[in-house]
Amino acid sequence: MGRVFFILSPMNESDSGLDFQEVMREVDAALKAALLRYATLLPPSLITLGKMALGAPGKVMFWSTLTARGEDGPMPKWPLMAILSYQASLPAAERASWRAAMPAMVAIEIAMAAADLIDEAADNDPSPIIEQYGAGQALNTANLMLVMAQQVLAWEAHEGNARAMDALEALQDMLVEAAVGQHLDMAYEAMGPQEVSPDMSGEMTEKKAGALMAGTLKMGALMSGADEGVVELLSRIGRYLGGIAQIANDLQDVLPRDAVVVDDSGREVTDRSEPKTDLRLRKRTLPIVYALREESAEPNPLQIAFSKPPGEHEDEEALRRAVVDAGGTRFAYLVTELYQNQAAEALDALEALRPGARQVLAPLL
């Protein structure tokens, strides 16, 4: 399905007039109330799997467990994106009222927990659920949770909330587009070193990561009843920000350890993370694809490596250097800058329609 890695800026009550801890406590309660509707339908083992997925780090239930013990933890990002979008789409005088966004916040939290499970299975990432129960059970749980996310909004719509039906359609569109992106991601792994173009890789990124954030912001805006122009602008902002976040994650996978790279703004970018798997899994992210398309008299080390299956003793550090030397990281920074400019233009247009929206969305920017 595709996972987006990014960090929300620190938030407090003054950012949008809300107590975000209070909001998360109410989201946690609403999430548990929704899950109780399945208590008599699901066997205990499946309930356990669902709780593990929804209680993973970064999720609302994980946050609530930490705070109940008096510990601090990062705010769950997906419900907060939905409520920030809801607030930004409203006139300033109406932003204090936020509970109408709750069905979207609960649905997106369940859907993203499912997406994480699918992503772990597809990319063979470390996963406590897969290690304990196997990939088959993890995928079955993810499928169930995707249905549950949609049912949360369907129940609300059946109770007369027409906005919930609009949000349900947006959620379904998002899931379809993200699934297409995941399909392309896996399909590209089997293609030749130069068969995937930067445009193809960009489309994959847009569908995987961009669709998730665009859909989340769109759902929040729809729950406010905002007009089509405001909803579309928030969706566009989400798509660009999702693309930026995904490229940042892709760069982490290819930057040489302890390397210093200078981006187009003149900033030094240093990466000291442990080796990851994009090179080993033959992923076609933007920096990798650009390096694979390099035209030179002799093939570069990345082109040679990607012409055959990965070996046990493959020198990933040399491949990372090849990506940098071929201009792959520079190209990725340029695309990031393009997304930033496009997001800024959409934000300017939104600010003209909804003064103060920029401040509301500041934690995302």
LUMNU-283488 format. One record per residue (C-alpha): chain; y, z, x; residue number from 1. Coordinates in steps of 0.5 Angstrom, whole numbers. Last residue first. Example, Ala and Ser with C-alpha at 12.3 -4.5 7.8 and 13.67 -1.06 7.14 Angstrom:
<tidren chaine="A" north="-2" up="14" east="27" num="2"/>
<tidren chaine="A" north="-9" up="16" east="25" num="1"/>
% end
This chain:
<tidren chaine="A" north="45" up="13" east="10" num="365"/>
<tidren chaine="A" north="40" up="17" east="5" num="364"/>
<tidren chaine="A" north="43" up="23" east="6" num="363"/>
<tidren chaine="A" north="50" up="20" east="4" num="362"/>
<tidren chaine="A" north="48" up="17" east="-3" num="361"/>
<tidren chaine="A" north="52" up="22" east="-7" num="360"/>
<tidren chaine="A" north="58" up="21" east="-2" num="359"/>
<tidren chaine="A" north="57" up="13" east="-3" num="358"/>
<tidren chaine="A" north="57" up="14" east="-10" num="357"/>
<tidren chaine="A" north="64" up="17" east="-11" num="356"/>
<tidren chaine="A" north="67" up="12" east="-15" num="355"/>
<tidren chaine="A" north="62" up="8" east="-19" num="354"/>
<tidren chaine="A" north="63" up="1" east="-20" num="353"/>
<tidren chaine="A" north="67" up="0" east="-13" num="352"/>
<tidren chaine="A" north="63" up="5" east="-10" num="351"/>
<tidren chaine="A" north="57" up="0" east="-12" num="350"/>
<tidren chaine="A" north="60" up="-6" east="-9" num="349"/>
<tidren chaine="A" north="61" up="-2" east="-2" num="348"/>
<tidren chaine="A" north="54" up="0" east="-2" num="347"/>
<tidren chaine="A" north="52" up="-7" east="-3" num="346"/>
<tidren chaine="A" north="56" up="-9" east="3" num="345"/>
<tidren chaine="A" north="54" up="-3" east="7" num="344"/>
<tidren chaine="A" north="46" up="-5" east="5" num="343"/>
<tidren chaine="A" north="47" up="-12" east="8" num="342"/>
<tidren chaine="A" north="51" up="-10" east="14" num="341"/>
<tidren chaine="A" north="45" up="-5" east="16" num="340"/>
<tidren chaine="A" north="40" up="-10" east="14" num="339"/>
<tidren chaine="A" north="43" up="-15" east="19" num="338"/>
<tidren chaine="A" north="43" up="-9" east="24" num="337"/>
<tidren chaine="A" north="36" up="-8" east="23" num="336"/>
<tidren chaine="A" north="35" up="-15" east="24" num="335"/>
<tidren chaine="A" north="38" up="-15" east="31" num="334"/>
<tidren chaine="A" north="35" up="-9" east="33" num="333"/>
<tidren chaine="A" north="28" up="-12" east="32" num="332"/>
<tidren chaine="A" north="30" up="-18" east="36" num="331"/>
<tidren chaine="A" north="32" up="-14" east="42" num="330"/>
<tidren chaine="A" north="25" up="-10" east="41" num="329"/>
<tidren chaine="A" north="22" up="-17" east="41" num="328"/>
<tidren chaine="A" north="26" up="-20" east="47" num="327"/>
<tidren chaine="A" north="20" up="-22" east="51" num="326"/>
<tidren chaine="A" north="21" up="-17" east="56" num="325"/>
<tidren chaine="A" north="21" up="-11" east="51" num="324"/>
<tidren chaine="A" north="14" up="-14" east="48" num="323"/>
<tidren chaine="A" north="11" up="-15" east="55" num="322"/>
<tidren chaine="A" north="13" up="-8" east="57" num="321"/>
<tidren chaine="A" north="9" up="-5" east="50" num="320"/>
<tidren chaine="A" north="3" up="-10" east="52" num="319"/>
<tidren chaine="A" north="3" up="-7" east="59" num="318"/>
<tidren chaine="A" north="3" up="0" east="56" num="317"/>
<tidren chaine="A" north="-3" up="-2" east="52" num="316"/>
<tidren chaine="A" north="-7" up="-3" east="58" num="315"/>
<tidren chaine="A" north="-14" up="-5" east="54" num="314"/>
<tidren chaine="A" north="-19" up="-1" east="57" num="313"/>
<tidren chaine="A" north="-24" up="-1" east="50" num="312"/>
<tidren chaine="A" north="-22" up="-8" east="49" num="311"/>
<tidren chaine="A" north="-18" up="-11" east="43" num="310"/>
<tidren chaine="A" north="-21" up="-18" east="40" num="309"/>
<tidren chaine="A" north="-18" up="-24" east="43" num="308"/>
<tidren chaine="A" north="-12" up="-29" east="43" num="307"/>
<tidren chaine="A" north="-8" up="-22" east="42" num="306"/>
<tidren chaine="A" north="-9" up="-20" east="49" num="305"/>
<tidren chaine="A" north="-7" up="-27" east="52" num="304"/>
<tidren chaine="A" north="-1" up="-27" east="48" num="303"/>
<tidren chaine="A" north="1" up="-20" east="49" num="302"/>
<tidren chaine="A" north="1" up="-21" east="57" num="301"/>
<tidren chaine="A" north="5" up="-27" east="57" num="300"/>
<tidren chaine="A" north="3" up="-34" east="56" num="299"/>
<tidren chaine="A" north="5" up="-39" east="62" num="298"/>
<tidren chaine="A" north="10" up="-44" east="62" num="297"/>
<tidren chaine="A" north="14" up="-40" east="57" num="296"/>
<tidren chaine="A" north="15" up="-40" east="49" num="295"/>
<tidren chaine="A" north="15" up="-33" east="46" num="294"/>
<tidren chaine="A" north="12" up="-33" east="39" num="293"/>
<tidren chaine="A" north="8" up="-27" east="41" num="292"/>
<tidren chaine="A" north="14" up="-23" east="43" num="291"/>
<tidren chaine="A" north="17" up="-25" east="36" num="290"/>
<tidren chaine="A" north="11" up="-23" east="32" num="289"/>
<tidren chaine="A" north="10" up="-16" east="36" num="288"/>
<tidren chaine="A" north="18" up="-14" east="35" num="287"/>
<tidren chaine="A" north="17" up="-16" east="27" num="286"/>
<tidren chaine="A" north="11" up="-13" east="26" num="285"/>
<tidren chaine="A" north="4" up="-17" east="26" num="284"/>
<tidren chaine="A" north="-1" up="-12" east="27" num="283"/>
<tidren chaine="A" north="-7" up="-13" east="32" num="282"/>
<tidren chaine="A" north="-10" up="-6" east="31" num="281"/>
<tidren chaine="A" north="-9" up="-4" east="38" num="280"/>
<tidren chaine="A" north="-2" up="-7" east="38" num="279"/>
<tidren chaine="A" north="0" up="-3" east="32" num="278"/>
<tidren chaine="A" north="-4" up="3" east="34" num="277"/>
<tidren chaine="A" north="0" up="9" east="37" num="276"/>
<tidren chaine="A" north="1" up="11" east="44" num="275"/>
<tidren chaine="A" north="4" up="18" east="44" num="274"/>
<tidren chaine="A" north="12" up="19" east="43" num="273"/>
<tidren chaine="A" north="17" up="19" east="49" num="272"/>
<tidren chaine="A" north="22" up="13" east="46" num="271"/>
<tidren chaine="A" north="29" up="13" east="49" num="270"/>
<tidren chaine="A" north="34" up="8" east="46" num="269"/>
<tidren chaine="A" north="40" up="8" east="50" num="268"/>
<tidren chaine="A" north="46" up="5" east="46" num="267"/>
<tidren chaine="A" north="50" up="-1" east="47" num="266"/>
<tidren chaine="A" north="51" up="-3" east="40" num="265"/>
<tidren chaine="A" north="46" up="-9" east="41" num="264"/>
<tidren chaine="A" north="40" up="-4" east="43" num="263"/>
<tidren chaine="A" north="39" up="-1" east="50" num="262"/>
<tidren chaine="A" north="32" up="1" east="52" num="261"/>
<tidren chaine="A" north="30" up="7" east="56" num="260"/>
<tidren chaine="A" north="23" up="7" east="57" num="259"/>
<tidren chaine="A" north="19" up="14" east="57" num="258"/>
<tidren chaine="A" north="13" up="11" east="53" num="257"/>
<tidren chaine="A" north="14" up="4" east="53" num="256"/>
<tidren chaine="A" north="17" up="2" east="46" num="255"/>
<tidren chaine="A" north="12" up="-2" east="42" num="254"/>
<tidren chaine="A" north="9" up="3" east="36" num="253"/>
<tidren chaine="A" north="16" up="7" east="36" num="252"/>
<tidren chaine="A" north="19" up="0" east="34" num="251"/>
<tidren chaine="A" north="15" up="-1" east="28" num="250"/>
<tidren chaine="A" north="17" up="6" east="26" num="249"/>
<tidren chaine="A" north="25" up="4" east="26" num="248"/>
<tidren chaine="A" north="23" up="-3" east="23" num="247"/>
<tidren chaine="A" north="20" up="1" east="17" num="246"/>
<tidren chaine="A" north="26" up="5" east="16" num="245"/>
<tidren chaine="A" north="31" up="-1" east="17" num="244"/>
<tidren chaine="A" north="27" up="-5" east="12" num="243"/>
<tidren chaine="A" north="27" up="1" east="7" num="242"/>
<tidren chaine="A" north="34" up="2" east="8" num="241"/>
<tidren chaine="A" north="35" up="-6" east="6" num="240"/>
<tidren chaine="A" north="30" up="-5" east="0" num="239"/>
<tidren chaine="A" north="34" up="1" east="-3" num="238"/>
<tidren chaine="A" north="41" up="-1" east="-2" num="237"/>
<tidren chaine="A" north="38" up="-7" east="-6" num="236"/>
<tidren chaine="A" north="35" up="-3" east="-12" num="235"/>
<tidren chaine="A" north="42" up="1" east="-12" num="234"/>
<tidren chaine="A" north="46" up="-5" east="-13" num="233"/>
<tidren chaine="A" north="41" up="-8" east="-18" num="232"/>
<tidren chaine="A" north="41" up="-2" east="-22" num="231"/>
<tidren chaine="A" north="49" up="-2" east="-22" num="230"/>
<tidren chaine="A" north="49" up="-9" east="-25" num="229"/>
<tidren chaine="A" north="44" up="-8" east="-30" num="228"/>
<tidren chaine="A" north="48" up="-2" east="-33" num="227"/>
<tidren chaine="A" north="46" up="5" east="-32" num="226"/>
<tidren chaine="A" north="41" up="9" east="-37" num="225"/>
<tidren chaine="A" north="41" up="14" east="-32" num="224"/>
<tidren chaine="A" north="33" up="14" east="-32" num="223"/>
<tidren chaine="A" north="34" up="7" east="-30" num="222"/>
<tidren chaine="A" north="38" up="9" east="-24" num="221"/>
<tidren chaine="A" north="32" up="13" east="-21" num="220"/>
<tidren chaine="A" north="27" up="8" east="-23" num="219"/>
<tidren chaine="A" north="31" up="3" east="-19" num="218"/>
<tidren chaine="A" north="32" up="8" east="-13" num="217"/>
<tidren chaine="A" north="24" up="9" east="-13" num="216"/>
<tidren chaine="A" north="23" up="1" east="-13" num="215"/>
<tidren chaine="A" north="28" up="-1" east="-8" num="214"/>
<tidren chaine="A" north="25" up="5" east="-3" num="213"/>
<tidren chaine="A" north="18" up="2" east="-4" num="212"/>
<tidren chaine="A" north="19" up="-5" east="-5" num="211"/>
<tidren chaine="A" north="23" up="-5" east="2" num="210"/>
<tidren chaine="A" north="17" up="-2" east="6" num="209"/>
<tidren chaine="A" north="11" up="-6" east="4" num="208"/>
<tidren chaine="A" north="14" up="-12" east="1" num="207"/>
<tidren chaine="A" north="20" up="-13" east="5" num="206"/>
<tidren chaine="A" north="16" up="-11" east="11" num="205"/>
<tidren chaine="A" north="11" up="-17" east="9" num="204"/>
<tidren chaine="A" north="17" up="-22" east="8" num="203"/>
<tidren chaine="A" north="20" up="-20" east="15" num="202"/>
<tidren chaine="A" north="13" up="-22" east="18" num="201"/>
<tidren chaine="A" north="13" up="-28" east="15" num="200"/>
<tidren chaine="A" north="20" up="-30" east="17" num="199"/>
<tidren chaine="A" north="18" up="-28" east="24" num="198"/>
<tidren chaine="A" north="12" up="-33" east="24" num="197"/>
<tidren chaine="A" north="5" up="-31" east="24" num="196"/>
<tidren chaine="A" north="1" up="-37" east="27" num="195"/>
<tidren chaine="A" north="3" up="-35" east="34" num="194"/>
<tidren chaine="A" north="-3" up="-30" east="36" num="193"/>
<tidren chaine="A" north="-8" up="-33" east="31" num="192"/>
<tidren chaine="A" north="-9" up="-30" east="25" num="191"/>
<tidren chaine="A" north="-14" up="-24" east="23" num="190"/>
<tidren chaine="A" north="-9" up="-18" east="23" num="189"/>
<tidren chaine="A" north="-4" up="-23" east="19" num="188"/>
<tidren chaine="A" north="-9" up="-22" east="13" num="187"/>
<tidren chaine="A" north="-9" up="-14" east="13" num="186"/>
<tidren chaine="A" north="-1" up="-14" east="13" num="185"/>
<tidren chaine="A" north="-1" up="-19" east="8" num="184"/>
<tidren chaine="A" north="-5" up="-15" east="3" num="183"/>
<tidren chaine="A" north="-1" up="-9" east="4" num="182"/>
<tidren chaine="A" north="5" up="-13" east="3" num="181"/>
<tidren chaine="A" north="2" up="-16" east="-4" num="180"/>
<tidren chaine="A" north="0" up="-9" east="-6" num="179"/>
<tidren chaine="A" north="7" up="-7" east="-5" num="178"/>
<tidren chaine="A" north="10" up="-12" east="-9" num="177"/>
<tidren chaine="A" north="5" up="-10" east="-15" num="176"/>
<tidren chaine="A" north="6" up="-3" east="-14" num="175"/>
<tidren chaine="A" north="14" up="-4" east="-14" num="174"/>
<tidren chaine="A" north="13" up="-8" east="-21" num="173"/>
<tidren chaine="A" north="9" up="-3" east="-24" num="172"/>
<tidren chaine="A" north="14" up="3" east="-22" num="171"/>
<tidren chaine="A" north="20" up="-2" east="-25" num="170"/>
<tidren chaine="A" north="16" up="-3" east="-31" num="169"/>
<tidren chaine="A" north="15" up="5" east="-32" num="168"/>
<tidren chaine="A" north="22" up="6" east="-31" num="167"/>
<tidren chaine="A" north="24" up="1" east="-36" num="166"/>
<tidren chaine="A" north="19" up="5" east="-41" num="165"/>
<tidren chaine="A" north="22" up="12" east="-39" num="164"/>
<tidren chaine="A" north="29" up="9" east="-41" num="163"/>
<tidren chaine="A" north="26" up="8" east="-48" num="162"/>
<tidren chaine="A" north="25" up="16" east="-49" num="161"/>
<tidren chaine="A" north="22" up="16" east="-55" num="160"/>
<tidren chaine="A" north="16" up="21" east="-54" num="159"/>
<tidren chaine="A" north="11" up="15" east="-53" num="158"/>
<tidren chaine="A" north="16" up="13" east="-47" num="157"/>
<tidren chaine="A" north="15" up="20" east="-44" num="156"/>
<tidren chaine="A" north="8" up="19" east="-44" num="155"/>
<tidren chaine="A" north="8" up="13" east="-41" num="154"/>
<tidren chaine="A" north="12" up="15" east="-36" num="153"/>
<tidren chaine="A" north="7" up="20" east="-34" num="152"/>
<tidren chaine="A" north="2" up="15" east="-35" num="151"/>
<tidren chaine="A" north="4" up="11" east="-30" num="150"/>
<tidren chaine="A" north="4" up="16" east="-24" num="149"/>
<tidren chaine="A" north="-3" up="18" east="-27" num="148"/>
<tidren chaine="A" north="-6" up="11" east="-26" num="147"/>
<tidren chaine="A" north="-4" up="11" east="-19" num="146"/>
<tidren chaine="A" north="-7" up="18" east="-18" num="145"/>
<tidren chaine="A" north="-14" up="15" east="-21" num="144"/>
<tidren chaine="A" north="-13" up="9" east="-16" num="143"/>
<tidren chaine="A" north="-12" up="14" east="-10" num="142"/>
<tidren chaine="A" north="-17" up="18" east="-12" num="141"/>
<tidren chaine="A" north="-22" up="12" east="-12" num="140"/>
<tidren chaine="A" north="-19" up="10" east="-5" num="139"/>
<tidren chaine="A" north="-20" up="17" east="-2" num="138"/>
<tidren chaine="A" north="-27" up="18" east="-5" num="137"/>
<tidren chaine="A" north="-29" up="11" east="-2" num="136"/>
<tidren chaine="A" north="-26" up="13" east="5" num="135"/>
<tidren chaine="A" north="-30" up="19" east="6" num="134"/>
<tidren chaine="A" north="-30" up="26" east="3" num="133"/>
<tidren chaine="A" north="-28" up="31" east="9" num="132"/>
<tidren chaine="A" north="-26" up="26" east="14" num="131"/>
<tidren chaine="A" north="-22" up="21" east="9" num="130"/>
<tidren chaine="A" north="-19" up="27" east="6" num="129"/>
<tidren chaine="A" north="-17" up="30" east="13" num="128"/>
<tidren chaine="A" north="-14" up="23" east="15" num="127"/>
<tidren chaine="A" north="-13" up="20" east="21" num="126"/>
<tidren chaine="A" north="-11" up="13" east="20" num="125"/>
<tidren chaine="A" north="-16" up="8" east="19" num="124"/>
<tidren chaine="A" north="-10" up="3" east="18" num="123"/>
<tidren chaine="A" north="-13" up="1" east="11" num="122"/>
<tidren chaine="A" north="-16" up="8" east="9" num="121"/>
<tidren chaine="A" north="-9" up="12" east="11" num="120"/>
<tidren chaine="A" north="-5" up="7" east="8" num="119"/>
<tidren chaine="A" north="-9" up="8" east="1" num="118"/>
<tidren chaine="A" north="-8" up="15" east="2" num="117"/>
<tidren chaine="A" north="-1" up="15" east="3" num="116"/>
<tidren chaine="A" north="0" up="10" east="-3" num="115"/>
<tidren chaine="A" north="-3" up="15" east="-7" num="114"/>
<tidren chaine="A" north="1" up="21" east="-5" num="113"/>
<tidren chaine="A" north="7" up="16" east="-6" num="112"/>
<tidren chaine="A" north="5" up="15" east="-14" num="111"/>
<tidren chaine="A" north="4" up="22" east="-15" num="110"/>
<tidren chaine="A" north="11" up="23" east="-12" num="109"/>
<tidren chaine="A" north="14" up="17" east="-16" num="108"/>
<tidren chaine="A" north="11" up="19" east="-23" num="107"/>
<tidren chaine="A" north="14" up="26" east="-22" num="106"/>
<tidren chaine="A" north="21" up="24" east="-20" num="105"/>
<tidren chaine="A" north="21" up="19" east="-25" num="104"/>
<tidren chaine="A" north="19" up="24" east="-31" num="103"/>
<tidren chaine="A" north="25" up="29" east="-28" num="102"/>
<tidren chaine="A" north="31" up="24" east="-28" num="101"/>
<tidren chaine="A" north="33" up="27" east="-35" num="100"/>
<tidren chaine="A" north="34" up="33" east="-31" num="99"/>
<tidren chaine="A" north="40" up="31" east="-27" num="98"/>
<tidren chaine="A" north="46" up="33" east="-31" num="97"/>
<tidren chaine="A" north="52" up="35" east="-26" num="96"/>
<tidren chaine="A" north="53" up="27" east="-25" num="95"/>
<tidren chaine="A" north="56" up="26" east="-31" num="94"/>
<tidren chaine="A" north="64" up="27" east="-29" num="93"/>
<tidren chaine="A" north="63" up="22" east="-23" num="92"/>
<tidren chaine="A" north="60" up="16" east="-27" num="91"/>
<tidren chaine="A" north="53" up="15" east="-27" num="90"/>
<tidren chaine="A" north="49" up="11" east="-22" num="89"/>
<tidren chaine="A" north="50" up="15" east="-16" num="88"/>
<tidren chaine="A" north="47" up="21" east="-20" num="87"/>
<tidren chaine="A" north="40" up="17" east="-21" num="86"/>
<tidren chaine="A" north="40" up="15" east="-14" num="85"/>
<tidren chaine="A" north="40" up="21" east="-11" num="84"/>
<tidren chaine="A" north="35" up="24" east="-16" num="83"/>
<tidren chaine="A" north="30" up="18" east="-14" num="82"/>
<tidren chaine="A" north="31" up="19" east="-7" num="81"/>
<tidren chaine="A" north="30" up="27" east="-8" num="80"/>
<tidren chaine="A" north="23" up="25" east="-11" num="79"/>
<tidren chaine="A" north="21" up="21" east="-5" num="78"/>
<tidren chaine="A" north="24" up="25" east="1" num="77"/>
<tidren chaine="A" north="20" up="32" east="0" num="76"/>
<tidren chaine="A" north="25" up="37" east="3" num="75"/>
<tidren chaine="A" north="23" up="39" east="10" num="74"/>
<tidren chaine="A" north="20" up="46" east="11" num="73"/>
<tidren chaine="A" north="22" up="53" east="11" num="72"/>
<tidren chaine="A" north="18" up="59" east="11" num="71"/>
<tidren chaine="A" north="18" up="65" east="6" num="70"/>
<tidren chaine="A" north="11" up="64" east="4" num="69"/>
<tidren chaine="A" north="13" up="61" east="-3" num="68"/>
<tidren chaine="A" north="17" up="57" east="1" num="67"/>
<tidren chaine="A" north="11" up="54" east="5" num="66"/>
<tidren chaine="A" north="7" up="53" east="-1" num="65"/>
<tidren chaine="A" north="13" up="50" east="-5" num="64"/>
<tidren chaine="A" north="14" up="45" east="1" num="63"/>
<tidren chaine="A" north="7" up="43" east="1" num="62"/>
<tidren chaine="A" north="7" up="42" east="-7" num="61"/>
<tidren chaine="A" north="13" up="37" east="-6" num="60"/>
<tidren chaine="A" north="10" up="33" east="-1" num="59"/>
<tidren chaine="A" north="12" up="32" east="6" num="58"/>
<tidren chaine="A" north="6" up="35" east="9" num="57"/>
<tidren chaine="A" north="0" up="34" east="4" num="56"/>
<tidren chaine="A" north="-1" up="38" east="-2" num="55"/>
<tidren chaine="A" north="-1" up="32" east="-7" num="54"/>
<tidren chaine="A" north="-7" up="29" east="-3" num="53"/>
<tidren chaine="A" north="-11" up="35" east="-2" num="52"/>
<tidren chaine="A" north="-9" up="37" east="-10" num="51"/>
<tidren chaine="A" north="-12" up="30" east="-12" num="50"/>
<tidren chaine="A" north="-18" up="31" east="-8" num="49"/>
<tidren chaine="A" north="-20" up="38" east="-11" num="48"/>
<tidren chaine="A" north="-19" up="36" east="-18" num="47"/>
<tidren chaine="A" north="-24" up="31" east="-16" num="46"/>
<tidren chaine="A" north="-29" up="36" east="-14" num="45"/>
<tidren chaine="A" north="-27" up="40" east="-20" num="44"/>
<tidren chaine="A" north="-29" up="35" east="-25" num="43"/>
<tidren chaine="A" north="-23" up="31" east="-28" num="42"/>
<tidren chaine="A" north="-22" up="31" east="-36" num="41"/>
<tidren chaine="A" north="-21" up="38" east="-38" num="40"/>
<tidren chaine="A" north="-16" up="39" east="-33" num="39"/>
<tidren chaine="A" north="-12" up="32" east="-34" num="38"/>
<tidren chaine="A" north="-6" up="35" east="-38" num="37"/>
<tidren chaine="A" north="-6" up="40" east="-33" num="36"/>
<tidren chaine="A" north="-3" up="35" east="-28" num="35"/>
<tidren chaine="A" north="3" up="34" east="-32" num="34"/>
<tidren chaine="A" north="5" up="41" east="-32" num="33"/>
<tidren chaine="A" north="3" up="42" east="-24" num="32"/>
<tidren chaine="A" north="8" up="36" east="-23" num="31"/>
<tidren chaine="A" north="14" up="39" east="-28" num="30"/>
<tidren chaine="A" north="13" up="46" east="-24" num="29"/>
<tidren chaine="A" north="14" up="42" east="-17" num="28"/>
<tidren chaine="A" north="20" up="38" east="-20" num="27"/>
<tidren chaine="A" north="23" up="45" east="-22" num="26"/>
<tidren chaine="A" north="22" up="48" east="-16" num="25"/>
<tidren chaine="A" north="25" up="42" east="-12" num="24"/>
<tidren chaine="A" north="31" up="42" east="-16" num="23"/>
<tidren chaine="A" north="32" up="49" east="-15" num="22"/>
<tidren chaine="A" north="32" up="48" east="-8" num="21"/>
<tidren chaine="A" north="36" up="42" east="-8" num="20"/>
<tidren chaine="A" north="42" up="46" east="-11" num="19"/>
<tidren chaine="A" north="46" up="40" east="-14" num="18"/>
<tidren chaine="A" north="54" up="39" east="-13" num="17"/>
<tidren chaine="A" north="52" up="32" east="-9" num="16"/>
<tidren chaine="A" north="53" up="34" east="-2" num="15"/>
<tidren chaine="A" north="56" up="41" east="-3" num="14"/>
<tidren chaine="A" north="49" up="44" east="-5" num="13"/>
<tidren chaine="A" north="46" up="42" east="2" num="12"/>
<tidren chaine="A" north="42" up="36" east="5" num="11"/>
<tidren chaine="A" north="40" up="35" east="12" num="10"/>
<tidren chaine="A" north="40" up="27" east="13" num="9"/>
<tidren chaine="A" north="33" up="24" east="10" num="8"/>
<tidren chaine="A" north="28" up="23" east="15" num="7"/>
<tidren chaine="A" north="24" up="16" east="15" num="6"/>
<tidren chaine="A" north="17" up="13" east="15" num="5"/>
<tidren chaine="A" north="15" up="9" east="10" num="4"/>
<tidren chaine="A" north="8" up="8" east="8" num="3"/>
<tidren chaine="A" north="5" up="2" east="6" num="2"/>
<tidren chaine="A" north="0" up="0" east="0" num="1"/>
% end
